[in-house]
Amino acid sequence: MAICNTCGTTILFGGKKVTGLRYCNDDCLAQLALAIAVDSVPQDALIRAAQELHQGLCSHCGGSGPIDIHTSHQIWSMLLMTSWKSTPRISCRSCGIKQQLGDFFFSLLCGWWGVPWGFIMTPVQLVRNLVGILRAPDPMQPSEQLLGHVRRMLAEPARFAEEADEKPHSLQSTG
C-alpha cells in the first residue's frame, strides 16, 4: 500500500507513479504540475497583475476598487440534512458586505432546522460572516488570498479562461 503524495489517501491498487512519487489519480498528479507552475511565477509579474486587479473596477457593480477576495458563509438545514458552504468572491468591499449580509440573514433563517449540525454550525457561519463584515482586507495592498488567486491565474491561464467563460463574474474583475 502506498500513500498519495498530494492528498494523503491510501492507494490500494493502481494510482500513478512519477519520479518515484505516487499519486492516487490524474487530478492529484495535475496538482503537482500546478504546484510547480505556481512556484515558477515571477514575483514582479505577480505583484503587477495583483495590483492591476486590486485597483481595477468591481465586476459586480462597476465601482472602483480596491478589489479583493471577500468570503461569505451560508448554511441551510432541514431535519437530518444540513449543508454549509463558504464562497470566496472577487469584488469591491461594498459588494462583499452585501453578499455576507445576504448569507448572514439566509443562514439566520434557514440554518437552525437540522439536527444536530444546524444547531452547531449555524452560529459558526453567522460569526464568520460578522467577522468578514467587520474586518476588511487592507485597502492599500492585495491580500495574501488575492495574491494566491492571481498566482494560480498566471500559472494556469487556460483553466481560468474556461472558468471565466462559465462563470463570468466569480473569478475575475474587469478593469
N, CA, C and O atoms as a DFTB+ gen file, in Angstrom:
700 C
 N C O
     1  1       0.838      -1.187       0.000
     2  2       0.000       0.000       0.000
     3  2       0.878       1.244       0.000
     4  3       1.879       1.321       0.713
     5  1       0.479       2.216      -0.818
     6  2       1.215       3.479      -0.911
     7  2       0.299       4.618      -0.490
     8  3      -0.918       4.458      -0.400
     9  1       0.899       5.753      -0.238
    10  2       0.181       6.964       0.148
    11  2       0.341       7.989      -0.975
    12  3       1.441       8.185      -1.492
    13  1      -0.776       8.649      -1.355
    14  2      -0.724       9.685      -2.381
    15  2       0.094      10.860      -1.852
    16  3      -0.127      11.335      -0.738
    17  1       1.032      11.315      -2.660
    18  2       1.893      12.425      -2.253
    19  2       1.194      13.781      -2.305
    20  3       1.749      14.769      -1.826
    21  1      -0.005      13.854      -2.873
    22  2      -0.753      15.109      -2.905
    23  2      -1.788      15.169      -1.794
    24  3      -1.784      16.106      -0.995
    25  1      -2.686      14.170      -1.732
    26  2      -3.815      14.252      -0.802
    27  2      -3.680      13.351       0.424
    28  3      -4.447      13.494       1.377
    29  1      -2.718      12.427       0.417
    30  2      -2.503      11.563       1.577
    31  2      -3.395      10.339       1.621
    32  3      -3.372       9.598       2.604
    33  1      -4.186      10.106       0.570
    34  2      -5.060       8.940       0.508
    35  2      -4.238       7.666       0.361
    36  3      -3.207       7.652      -0.311
    37  1      -4.707       6.599       0.995
    38  2      -4.058       5.305       0.837
    39  2      -4.418       4.728      -0.530
    40  3      -5.590       4.677      -0.902
    41  1      -3.403       4.296      -1.269
    42  2      -3.602       3.735      -2.604
    43  2      -3.498       2.228      -2.483
    44  3      -2.421       1.687      -2.235
    45  1      -4.633       1.552      -2.662
    46  2      -4.631       0.089      -2.576
    47  2      -4.189      -0.536      -3.886
    48  3      -3.329      -1.416      -3.893
    49  1      -4.765      -0.094      -4.993
    50  2      -4.450      -0.630      -6.308
    51  2      -4.272       0.515      -7.294
    52  3      -4.951       1.536      -7.189
    53  1      -3.378       0.356      -8.234
    54  2      -3.218       1.332      -9.301
    55  2      -2.544       2.614      -8.840
    56  3      -1.536       2.591      -8.132
    57  1      -3.116       3.719      -9.252
    58  2      -2.502       5.002      -8.969
    59  2      -1.524       5.369     -10.068
    60  3      -1.370       4.638     -11.046
    61  1      -0.881       6.477      -9.906
    62  2       0.104       6.968     -10.871
    63  2       1.436       7.117     -10.154
    64  3       1.487       7.570      -9.010
    65  1       2.514       6.735     -10.830
    66  2       3.843       6.866     -10.256
    67  2       4.699       7.712     -11.191
    68  3       4.874       7.373     -12.362
    69  1       5.235       8.824     -10.663
    70  2       6.066       9.725     -11.445
    71  2       7.268      10.096     -10.590
    72  3       7.120      10.517      -9.443
    73  1       8.441       9.939     -11.149
    74  2       9.722      10.258     -10.485
    75  2       9.781       9.721      -9.057
    76  3      10.218      10.410      -8.135
    77  1       9.335       8.482      -8.897
    78  2       9.419       7.836      -7.589
    79  2       8.323       8.225      -6.617
    80  3       8.291       7.693      -5.508
    81  1       7.422       9.129      -6.982
    82  2       6.321       9.541      -6.117
    83  2       5.028       8.930      -6.613
    84  3       4.868       8.687      -7.809
    85  1       4.085       8.675      -5.679
    86  2       2.816       8.021      -6.022
    87  2       1.664       9.005      -5.888
    88  3       1.640       9.844      -4.987
    89  1       0.696       8.882      -6.817
    90  2      -0.492       9.722      -6.818
    91  2      -1.696       8.825      -7.031
    92  3      -1.636       7.863      -7.796
    93  1      -2.800       9.144      -6.347
    94  2      -3.961       8.262      -6.417
    95  2      -4.708       8.363      -7.744
    96  3      -5.350       7.397      -8.157
    97  1      -4.637       9.516      -8.427
    98  2      -5.342       9.662      -9.700
    99  2      -4.726      10.814     -10.501
   100  3      -3.779      11.463     -10.058
   101  1      -5.291      11.049     -11.692
   102  2      -4.773      12.109     -12.562
   103  2      -4.956      13.497     -11.959
   104  3      -4.137      14.386     -12.193
   105  1      -6.025      13.693     -11.183
   106  2      -6.245      15.006     -10.567
   107  2      -5.129      15.345      -9.588
   108  3      -4.630      16.471      -9.586
   109  1      -4.735      14.394      -8.762
   110  2      -3.646      14.645      -7.808
   111  2      -2.316      14.848      -8.541
   112  3      -1.486      15.653      -8.120
   113  1      -2.125      14.127      -9.617
   114  2      -0.922      14.318     -10.425
   115  2      -0.925      15.720     -11.053
   116  3       0.117      16.371     -11.125
   117  1      -2.095      16.179     -11.506
   118  2      -2.209      17.527     -12.077
   119  2      -1.905      18.588     -11.023
   120  3      -1.368      19.645     -11.353
   121  1      -2.239      18.323      -9.763
   122  2      -1.932      19.265      -8.688
   123  2      -0.428      19.459      -8.550
   124  3       0.035      20.550      -8.216
   125  1       0.332      18.398      -8.808
   126  2       1.794      18.513      -8.790
   127  2       2.259      19.479      -9.874
   128  3       3.095      20.347      -9.621
   129  1       1.718      19.327     -11.081
   130  2       2.099      20.216     -12.187
   131  2       1.713      21.651     -11.875
   132  3       2.476      22.572     -12.166
   133  1       0.542      21.856     -11.287
   134  2       0.112      23.204     -10.923
   135  2       1.026      23.789      -9.847
   136  3       1.386      24.964      -9.918
   137  1       1.400      22.991      -8.861
   138  2       2.291      23.476      -7.797
   139  2       3.634      23.909      -8.374
   140  3       4.195      24.923      -7.960
   141  1       4.146      23.139      -9.329
   142  2       5.414      23.502      -9.967
   143  2       5.244      24.803     -10.749
   144  3       6.102      25.684     -10.689
   145  1       4.135      24.924     -11.482
   146  2       3.881      26.142     -12.262
   147  2       3.689      27.353     -11.354
   148  3       4.167      28.442     -11.669
   149  1       2.995      27.174     -10.234
   150  2       2.764      28.272      -9.288
   151  2       4.085      28.766      -8.726
   152  3       4.293      29.971      -8.589
   153  1       4.977      27.841      -8.400
   154  2       6.279      28.224      -7.852
   155  2       7.141      28.960      -8.874
   156  3       8.064      29.684      -8.501
   157  1       6.845      28.779     -10.162
   158  2       7.682      29.397     -11.188
   159  2       7.182      30.784     -11.630
   160  3       7.805      31.414     -12.484
   161  1       6.067      31.263     -11.060
   162  2       5.552      32.582     -11.432
   163  2       6.513      33.648     -10.906
   164  3       6.789      33.680      -9.707
   165  1       7.030      34.520     -11.776
   166  2       7.949      35.577     -11.330
   167  2       7.255      36.551     -10.368
   168  3       6.110      36.947     -10.588
   169  1       7.951      36.920      -9.322
   170  2       7.383      37.784      -8.292
   171  2       6.936      39.135      -8.846
   172  3       5.886      39.641      -8.452
   173  1       7.714      39.728      -9.752
   174  2       7.342      41.039     -10.283
   175  2       6.068      40.957     -11.132
   176  3       5.247      41.874     -11.099
   177  1       5.897      39.874     -11.888
   178  2       4.677      39.685     -12.675
   179  2       3.477      39.477     -11.756
   180  3       2.385      39.977     -12.026
   181  1       3.686      38.745     -10.682
   182  2       2.620      38.507      -9.705
   183  2       2.160      39.823      -9.086
   184  3       0.963      40.104      -9.048
   185  1       3.103      40.629      -8.601
   186  2       2.766      41.891      -7.949
   187  2       2.065      42.831      -8.929
   188  3       1.082      43.480      -8.574
   189  1       2.566      42.905     -10.149
   190  2       1.976      43.784     -11.168
   191  2       0.527      43.368     -11.474
   192  3      -0.367      44.213     -11.510
   193  1       0.304      42.086     -11.688
   194  2      -1.040      41.598     -12.006
   195  2      -1.987      41.753     -10.810
   196  3      -3.151      42.112     -10.988
   197  1      -1.500      41.489      -9.607
   198  2      -2.332      41.618      -8.414
   199  2      -2.711      43.078      -8.171
   200  3      -3.853      43.370      -7.813
   201  1      -1.768      43.991      -8.362
   202  2      -2.063      45.413      -8.187
   203  2      -3.081      45.881      -9.224
   204  3      -3.978      46.662      -8.906
   205  1      -2.945      45.408     -10.454
   206  2      -3.890      45.781     -11.509
   207  2      -5.304      45.322     -11.163
   208  3      -6.257      46.086     -11.315
   209  1      -5.446      44.084     -10.700
   210  2      -6.747      43.565     -10.297
   211  2      -7.262      44.321      -9.071
   212  3      -8.434      44.694      -9.017
   213  1      -6.393      44.544      -8.095
   214  2      -6.755      45.207      -6.835
   215  2      -7.255      46.631      -7.072
   216  3      -8.182      47.080      -6.398
   217  1      -6.658      47.337      -8.013
   218  2      -7.034      48.727      -8.272
   219  2      -8.054      48.866      -9.409
   220  3      -8.393      49.981      -9.806
   221  1      -8.535      47.748      -9.926
   222  2      -9.472      47.783     -11.043
   223  2     -10.898      48.068     -10.613
   224  3     -11.151      48.493      -9.486
   225  1     -11.823      47.827     -11.527
   226  2     -13.244      48.043     -11.278
   227  2     -13.893      46.756     -10.799
   228  3     -13.489      45.662     -11.191
   229  1     -14.895      46.894      -9.953
   230  2     -15.635      45.736      -9.449
   231  2     -16.460      45.135     -10.581
   232  3     -17.178      45.860     -11.269
   233  1     -16.371      43.848     -10.781
   234  2     -17.106      43.184     -11.854
   235  2     -18.581      43.024     -11.517
   236  3     -19.377      42.679     -12.390
   237  1     -18.959      43.272     -10.258
   238  2     -20.357      43.113      -9.855
   239  2     -21.141      44.418      -9.967
   240  3     -22.286      44.410     -10.417
   241  1     -20.542      45.540      -9.564
   242  2     -21.261      46.820      -9.567
   243  2     -20.623      47.855     -10.491
   244  3     -21.221      48.895     -10.766
   245  1     -19.409      47.575     -10.971
   246  2     -18.708      48.517     -11.837
   247  2     -18.023      49.645     -11.088
   248  3     -17.426      50.536     -11.692
   249  1     -18.115      49.598      -9.750
   250  2     -17.487      50.643      -8.942
   251  2     -15.977      50.472      -8.883
   252  3     -15.427      49.438      -9.262
   253  1     -15.329      51.521      -8.394
   254  2     -13.866      51.473      -8.301
   255  2     -13.437      50.651      -7.088
   256  3     -14.217      50.412      -6.167
   257  1     -12.179      50.229      -7.116
   258  2     -11.602      49.383      -6.077
   259  2     -11.432      50.114      -4.771
   260  3     -11.929      51.229      -4.609
   261  1     -10.760      49.524      -3.872
   262  2      -9.940      48.335      -4.079
   263  2     -10.786      47.066      -4.193
   264  3     -11.829      46.923      -3.556
   265  1     -10.301      46.170      -5.016
   266  2     -10.930      44.880      -5.244
   267  2     -10.130      43.843      -4.471
   268  3      -8.899      43.858      -4.495
   269  1     -10.819      42.950      -3.793
   270  2     -10.138      41.879      -3.074
   271  2     -11.082      40.693      -2.971
   272  3     -12.184      40.720      -3.518
   273  1     -10.653      39.661      -2.276
   274  2     -11.493      38.478      -2.083
   275  2     -12.245      38.638      -0.768
   276  3     -11.653      38.841       0.292
   277  1     -13.567      38.541      -0.871
   278  2     -14.446      38.608       0.294
   279  2     -15.207      37.284       0.333
   280  3     -15.829      36.895      -0.656
   281  1     -15.160      36.603       1.455
   282  2     -15.781      35.287       1.566
   283  2     -17.048      35.374       2.401
   284  3     -17.046      35.912       3.508
   285  1     -18.129      34.834       1.851
   286  2     -19.389      34.763       2.595
   287  2     -19.646      33.308       2.965
   288  3     -19.180      32.387       2.295
   289  1     -20.395      33.122       4.041
   290  2     -20.613      31.785       4.602
   291  2     -22.111      31.564       4.760
   292  3     -22.829      32.430       5.258
   293  1     -22.570      30.397       4.330
   294  2     -24.001      30.120       4.315
   295  2     -24.272      28.723       4.853
   296  3     -23.457      27.814       4.695
   297  1     -25.422      28.565       5.487
   298  2     -25.870      27.249       5.939
   299  2     -27.383      27.164       5.781
   300  3     -28.092      28.151       5.979
   301  1     -27.864      26.003       5.431
   302  2     -29.290      25.722       5.470
   303  2     -29.449      24.291       5.947
   304  3     -28.576      23.453       5.725
   305  1     -30.548      24.018       6.593
   306  2     -30.779      22.653       7.053
   307  2     -32.263      22.364       7.182
   308  3     -33.092      23.262       7.324
   309  1     -32.565      21.069       7.128
   310  2     -33.927      20.585       7.250
   311  2     -33.874      19.183       7.850
   312  3     -33.365      18.252       7.225
   313  1     -34.385      19.045       9.021
   314  2     -34.440      17.786       9.756
   315  2     -33.055      17.147       9.885
   316  3     -32.243      17.612      10.684
   317  1     -32.772      16.098       9.119
   318  2     -31.486      15.411       9.229
   319  2     -30.474      15.842       8.178
   320  3     -29.363      15.314       8.136
   321  1     -30.848      16.802       7.325
   322  2     -29.978      17.265       6.240
   323  2     -29.475      18.677       6.553
   324  3     -30.268      19.581       6.815
   325  1     -28.166      18.857       6.523
   326  2     -27.579      20.181       6.713
   327  2     -26.494      20.375       5.670
   328  3     -25.709      19.467       5.399
   329  1     -26.454      21.570       5.086
   330  2     -25.442      21.883       4.092
   331  2     -24.877      23.268       4.405
   332  3     -25.628      24.217       4.627
   333  1     -23.550      23.374       4.421
   334  2     -22.927      24.680       4.607
   335  2     -21.801      24.846       3.623
   336  3     -21.182      23.879       3.179
   337  1     -21.545      26.114       3.287
   338  2     -20.501      26.398       2.311
   339  2     -19.918      27.782       2.574
   340  3     -20.539      28.632       3.212
   341  1     -18.732      27.975       2.073
   342  2     -18.064      29.270       2.096
   343  2     -17.741      29.625       0.649
   344  3     -17.177      28.816      -0.087
   345  1     -18.102      30.836       0.250
   346  2     -17.950      31.247      -1.138
   347  2     -17.058      32.479      -1.240
   348  3     -17.472      33.573      -0.855
   349  1     -15.835      32.317      -1.754
   350  2     -14.997      33.498      -1.984
   351  2     -15.471      34.228      -3.239
   352  3     -15.904      33.616      -4.215
   353  1     -15.374      35.554      -3.179
   354  2     -15.859      36.369      -4.292
   355  2     -14.910      37.544      -4.477
   356  3     -14.584      38.245      -3.519
   357  1     -14.469      37.757      -5.713
   358  2     -13.608      38.903      -6.007
   359  2     -14.526      40.072      -6.313
   360  3     -15.265      40.064      -7.297
   361  1     -14.463      41.087      -5.445
   362  2     -15.347      42.239      -5.592
   363  2     -14.831      43.401      -4.757
   364  3     -13.837      43.288      -4.040
   365  1     -15.541      44.526      -4.872
   366  2     -15.246      45.662      -4.001
   367  2     -15.788      45.350      -2.605
   368  3     -16.536      44.389      -2.424
   369  1     -15.416      46.143      -1.651
   370  2     -15.829      45.938      -0.264
   371  2     -17.351      45.985      -0.125
   372  3     -17.939      45.173       0.589
   373  1     -17.980      46.933      -0.806
   374  2     -19.430      47.094      -0.707
   375  2     -20.168      45.837      -1.195
   376  3     -21.087      45.361      -0.529
   377  1     -19.772      45.310      -2.334
   378  2     -20.402      44.091      -2.861
   379  2     -20.112      42.894      -1.959
   380  3     -20.971      42.032      -1.775
   381  1     -18.896      42.838      -1.394
   382  2     -18.554      41.766      -0.467
   383  2     -19.437      41.791       0.770
   384  3     -19.904      40.746       1.223
   385  1     -19.668      42.982       1.319
   386  2     -20.524      43.113       2.503
   387  2     -21.964      42.742       2.176
   388  3     -22.631      42.083       2.974
   389  1     -22.451      43.160       1.008
   390  2     -23.821      42.805       0.615
   391  2     -23.991      41.289       0.566
   392  3     -24.999      40.760       1.034
   393  1     -23.002      40.589      -0.002
   394  2     -23.080      39.133      -0.085
   395  2     -23.013      38.511       1.315
   396  3     -23.759      37.578       1.612
   397  1     -22.131      39.016       2.167
   398  2     -22.005      38.495       3.527
   399  2     -23.282      38.743       4.329
   400  3     -23.725      37.863       5.067
   401  1     -23.878      39.930       4.193
   402  2     -25.142      40.207       4.890
   403  2     -26.262      39.312       4.374
   404  3     -27.065      38.804       5.157
   405  1     -26.317      39.120       3.060
   406  2     -27.327      38.233       2.491
   407  2     -27.194      36.818       3.025
   408  3     -28.190      36.203       3.407
   409  1     -25.968      36.294       3.057
   410  2     -25.749      34.943       3.571
   411  2     -25.966      34.885       5.084
   412  3     -26.397      33.855       5.604
   413  1     -25.671      35.984       5.800
   414  2     -25.918      36.036       7.238
   415  2     -27.408      35.853       7.515
   416  3     -27.792      35.016       8.332
   417  1     -28.256      36.642       6.827
   418  2     -29.698      36.567       7.080
   419  2     -30.305      35.265       6.553
   420  3     -31.216      34.715       7.172
   421  1     -29.813      34.771       5.425
   422  2     -30.264      33.464       4.928
   423  2     -29.962      32.388       5.969
   424  3     -30.824      31.568       6.284
   425  1     -28.746      32.391       6.498
   426  2     -28.340      31.398       7.494
   427  2     -29.123      31.553       8.789
   428  3     -29.479      30.563       9.428
   429  1     -29.388      32.790       9.173
   430  2     -30.151      33.063      10.390
   431  2     -31.554      32.464      10.292
   432  3     -32.084      31.953      11.278
   433  1     -32.146      32.527       9.113
   434  2     -33.495      31.987       8.922
   435  2     -33.508      30.487       8.618
   436  3     -34.388      29.768       9.092
   437  1     -32.546      30.014       7.837
   438  2     -32.614      28.645       7.306
   439  2     -31.620      27.669       7.920
   440  3     -31.640      26.487       7.576
   441  1     -30.761      28.118       8.805
   442  2     -29.696      27.250       9.279
   443  2     -30.019      26.368      10.460
   444  3     -29.366      25.342      10.650
   445  1     -30.997      26.728      11.253
   446  2     -31.230      26.067      12.543
   447  2     -32.014      24.770      12.463
   448  3     -32.083      24.060      13.466
   449  1     -32.605      24.418      11.337
   450  2     -33.655      23.416      11.273
   451  2     -33.162      21.981      11.115
   452  3     -33.976      21.086      10.891
   453  1     -31.875      21.735      11.223
   454  2     -31.354      20.379      11.116
   455  2     -30.742      19.915      12.421
   456  3     -30.181      20.715      13.170
   457  1     -30.850      18.625      12.695
   458  2     -30.297      18.039      13.921
   459  2     -29.188      17.088      13.517
   460  3     -29.408      16.256      12.638
   461  1     -28.010      17.168      14.112
   462  2     -27.526      18.132      15.106
   463  2     -26.768      19.305      14.473
   464  3     -26.527      20.310      15.141
   465  1     -26.386      19.188      13.175
   466  2     -25.449      20.149      12.597
   467  2     -26.006      21.544      12.448
   468  3     -25.238      22.506      12.485
   469  1     -27.305      21.700      12.281
   470  2     -27.887      23.026      12.182
   471  2     -27.619      23.847      13.430
   472  3     -27.263      25.022      13.348
   473  1     -27.790      23.219      14.590
   474  2     -27.565      23.914      15.865
   475  2     -26.086      24.213      16.100
   476  3     -25.742      25.198      16.753
   477  1     -25.233      23.375      15.576
   478  2     -23.792      23.532      15.807
   479  2     -23.178      24.515      14.820
   480  3     -22.432      25.408      15.220
   481  1     -23.482      24.361      13.536
   482  2     -22.797      25.140      12.509
   483  2     -23.423      26.505      12.208
   484  3     -22.742      27.389      11.689
   485  1     -24.701      26.688      12.524
   486  2     -25.317      27.993      12.250
   487  2     -24.608      29.122      12.993
   488  3     -24.279      30.129      12.365
   489  1     -24.354      29.006      14.312
   490  2     -23.621      30.093      14.968
   491  2     -22.219      30.303      14.390
   492  3     -21.731      31.432      14.341
   493  1     -21.580      29.230      13.958
   494  2     -20.244      29.342      13.370
   495  2     -20.310      30.173      12.093
   496  3     -19.514      31.094      11.913
   497  1     -21.250      29.855      11.205
   498  2     -21.353      30.581       9.944
   499  2     -21.794      32.034      10.164
   500  3     -21.342      32.931       9.451
   501  1     -22.662      32.266      11.135
   502  2     -23.085      33.634      11.440
   503  2     -21.907      34.470      11.921
   504  3     -21.721      35.603      11.476
   505  1     -21.118      33.917      12.824
   506  2     -19.956      34.642      13.350
   507  2     -18.924      34.867      12.243
   508  3     -18.327      35.941      12.169
   509  1     -18.709      33.881      11.392
   510  2     -17.747      34.049      10.296
   511  2     -18.162      35.195       9.376
   512  3     -17.310      35.958       8.922
   513  1     -19.466      35.326       9.094
   514  2     -19.932      36.442       8.276
   515  2     -19.727      37.773       8.994
   516  3     -19.288      38.746       8.381
   517  1     -20.038      37.822      10.273
   518  2     -19.845      39.067      11.027
   519  2     -18.378      39.479      11.060
   520  3     -18.057      40.657      10.904
   521  1     -17.496      38.515      11.262
   522  2     -16.054      38.816      11.261
   523  2     -15.635      39.344       9.892
   524  3     -14.861      40.297       9.809
   525  1     -16.134      38.741       8.827
   526  2     -15.815      39.205       7.476
   527  2     -16.316      40.618       7.222
   528  3     -15.659      41.403       6.539
   529  1     -17.480      40.939       7.771
   530  2     -18.035      42.282       7.602
   531  2     -17.214      43.305       8.382
   532  3     -16.963      44.407       7.894
   533  1     -16.803      42.945       9.577
   534  2     -16.101      43.892      10.445
   535  2     -14.613      44.026      10.141
   536  3     -14.026      45.073      10.412
   537  1     -14.003      43.004       9.592
   538  2     -12.560      43.028       9.295
   539  2     -12.335      43.068       7.797
   540  3     -12.398      42.044       7.116
   541  1     -12.077      44.236       7.304
   542  2     -11.852      44.416       5.869
   543  2     -10.403      44.100       5.528
   544  3      -9.511      44.329       6.345
   545  1     -10.160      43.574       4.326
   546  2      -8.770      43.446       3.873
   547  2      -8.144      44.838       3.774
   548  3      -8.857      45.827       3.609
   549  1      -6.845      44.914       3.872
   550  2      -6.128      46.181       3.778
   551  2      -6.393      46.802       2.408
   552  3      -6.068      46.197       1.387
   553  1      -6.986      48.015       2.371
   554  2      -7.294      48.622       1.075
   555  2      -6.061      49.122       0.319
   556  3      -6.159      49.461      -0.860
   557  1      -4.917      49.171       0.976
   558  2      -3.705      49.702       0.343
   559  2      -2.940      48.650      -0.467
   560  3      -2.134      48.997      -1.330
   561  1      -3.192      47.366      -0.191
   562  2      -2.450      46.323      -0.895
   563  2      -3.309      45.062      -1.013
   564  3      -4.199      44.846      -0.190
   565  1      -3.054      44.234      -2.021
   566  2      -3.804      42.984      -2.176
   567  2      -3.556      42.050      -0.991
   568  3      -2.448      41.994      -0.456
   569  1      -4.588      41.327      -0.592
   570  2      -4.455      40.347       0.490
   571  2      -3.654      39.140       0.011
   572  3      -3.464      38.942      -1.189
   573  1      -3.196      38.349       0.955
   574  2      -2.487      37.105       0.600
   575  2      -3.400      36.178      -0.192
   576  3      -2.944      35.466      -1.087
   577  1      -4.685      36.189       0.136
   578  2      -5.637      35.347      -0.583
   579  2      -5.748      35.793      -2.045
   580  3      -5.802      34.953      -2.944
   581  1      -5.781      37.093      -2.286
   582  2      -5.835      37.595      -3.661
   583  2      -4.529      37.300      -4.394
   584  3      -4.548      36.931      -5.569
   585  1      -3.407      37.457      -3.717
   586  2      -2.117      37.117      -4.339
   587  2      -2.082      35.644      -4.744
   588  3      -1.596      35.313      -5.826
   589  1      -2.590      34.764      -3.893
   590  2      -2.634      33.340      -4.225
   591  2      -3.511      33.073      -5.436
   592  3      -3.167      32.258      -6.291
   593  1      -4.645      33.763      -5.508
   594  2      -5.536      33.607      -6.656
   595  2      -4.853      34.065      -7.941
   596  3      -4.910      33.377      -8.961
   597  1      -4.209      35.226      -7.888
   598  2      -3.524      35.763      -9.075
   599  2      -2.362      34.855      -9.467
   600  3      -2.116      34.641     -10.654
   601  1      -1.650      34.324      -8.485
   602  2      -0.538      33.407      -8.764
   603  2      -1.050      32.182      -9.519
   604  3      -0.421      31.743     -10.483
   605  1      -2.190      31.624      -9.089
   606  2      -2.773      30.468      -9.787
   607  2      -3.262      30.873     -11.177
   608  3      -3.127      30.098     -12.124
   609  1      -3.832      32.080     -11.317
   610  2      -4.273      32.562     -12.634
   611  2      -3.105      32.634     -13.607
   612  3      -3.221      32.221     -14.761
   613  1      -1.976      33.162     -13.135
   614  2      -0.805      33.294     -14.007
   615  2      -0.186      31.938     -14.319
   616  3       0.361      31.739     -15.404
   617  1      -0.269      31.010     -13.381
   618  2       0.332      29.686     -13.583
   619  2      -0.520      28.808     -14.484
   620  3       0.006      27.945     -15.187
   621  1      -1.809      29.017     -14.471
   622  2      -2.707      28.145     -15.215
   623  2      -3.764      28.970     -15.946
   624  3      -4.951      28.854     -15.639
   625  1      -3.356      29.799     -16.904
   626  2      -4.299      30.725     -17.547
   627  2      -5.419      30.040     -18.318
   628  3      -6.523      30.582     -18.385
   629  1      -5.180      28.876     -18.898
   630  2      -6.209      28.205     -19.704
   631  2      -7.392      27.801     -18.838
   632  3      -8.540      27.970     -19.248
   633  1      -7.133      27.268     -17.642
   634  2      -8.222      26.844     -16.764
   635  2      -9.044      28.041     -16.310
   636  3     -10.271      27.962     -16.258
   637  1      -8.386      29.149     -15.980
   638  2      -9.103      30.322     -15.517
   639  2      -9.913      30.943     -16.645
   640  3     -10.978      31.504     -16.388
   641  1      -9.448      30.862     -17.872
   642  2     -10.207      31.377     -19.007
   643  2     -11.488      30.556     -19.192
   644  3     -12.550      31.116     -19.462
   645  1     -11.388      29.230     -19.047
   646  2     -12.569      28.376     -19.154
   647  2     -13.566      28.701     -18.058
   648  3     -14.761      28.819     -18.329
   649  1     -13.098      28.847     -16.819
   650  2     -13.989      29.159     -15.712
   651  2     -14.614      30.527     -15.883
   652  3     -15.777      30.718     -15.526
   653  1     -13.883      31.474     -16.414
   654  2     -14.422      32.810     -16.633
   655  2     -15.544      32.770     -17.666
   656  3     -16.504      33.534     -17.564
   657  1     -15.432      31.874     -18.674
   658  2     -16.496      31.729     -19.656
   659  2     -17.742      31.130     -19.025
   660  3     -18.860      31.513     -19.371
   661  1     -17.558      30.186     -18.095
   662  2     -18.682      29.538     -17.438
   663  2     -19.324      30.444     -16.399
   664  3     -20.550      30.532     -16.332
   665  1     -18.507      31.125     -15.580
   666  2     -18.988      31.980     -14.501
   667  2     -18.330      33.342     -14.658
   668  3     -17.285      33.588     -14.056
   669  1     -18.914      34.230     -15.452
   670  2     -18.210      35.442     -15.850
   671  2     -17.802      36.376     -14.717
   672  3     -16.845      37.131     -14.888
   673  1     -18.468      36.364     -13.583
   674  2     -18.147      37.360     -12.570
   675  2     -17.595      36.757     -11.295
   676  3     -17.411      37.485     -10.320
   677  1     -17.325      35.472     -11.255
   678  2     -16.914      34.875      -9.987
   679  2     -15.412      34.830      -9.779
   680  3     -14.961      34.760      -8.636
   681  1     -14.620      34.868     -10.847
   682  2     -13.194      34.673     -10.672
   683  2     -12.332      35.848     -11.105
   684  3     -11.139      35.872     -10.802
   685  1     -12.887      36.797     -11.786
   686  2     -12.018      37.870     -12.241
   687  2     -12.770      39.186     -12.236
   688  3     -14.000      39.226     -12.247
   689  1     -12.023      40.227     -12.220
   690  2     -12.568      41.574     -12.235
   691  2     -12.292      42.194     -13.582
   692  3     -11.246      41.944     -14.180
   693  1     -13.219      43.002     -14.068
   694  2     -12.964      43.715     -15.308
   695  2     -12.279      45.025     -14.972
   696  3     -12.650      45.703     -14.014
   697  1     -11.310      45.365     -15.739
   698  2     -10.644      46.640     -15.461
   699  2      -9.166      46.589     -15.562
   700  3      -8.498      47.601     -15.350
